[in-house]
Each structure stands twice: as structure tokens, then as C-alpha cells.
């Protein structure tokens, strides 16, 4: 797995997604009927959660990594975004 991820926010729903596709083209259009907007690029360090992501995301680390490995992306509610992105 690459050490780089791209954090996107759904413009029409309270969702965010992490993908290794820098265009976000593989993020679900069924879950976000609007447009996915790039928020930030993050780096994974070893077995740690992405740098710069708050504790709510870190608690989901296993699910994030499983989603990336199985689907190429992970999508969840936007409330876990760092306050600076809300």
C-alpha cells in the first residue's frame, strides 16, 4: 500500500473519504450525489493513522486500512473530520 492518501469531503452530504487515487474517481457516487472535493493529502507512517487526522479518525484506523486494502477507499461520516475542515 502506498504511504499517501487523499482526503475528500462530499459537498452534498456529511461524509468524507480517503483514497489513494489522487483524483478521487473511485469514491462512491451512490453515497455522495454531489461532488467529492479534495481537502488534503495525508501521509501514513508505518502502522500509524494518517498524519493530521484527529482522534475520531484514529479510532477507525483498522476499518480505514481494511477499506483501502479491499476497496481502494474508505468513506465515513464527516463529524470525524478535524475542525479545520468542517
Protein Blocks (a to p, Z undefined) as FASTA:
>chain_A
ZZbdcddddfkbccddddfbfnlmmpcfklmmbbcddfbdcddehjbccehiafklmmmm
mmmmmmmmmnopacddfklpcfklZZ
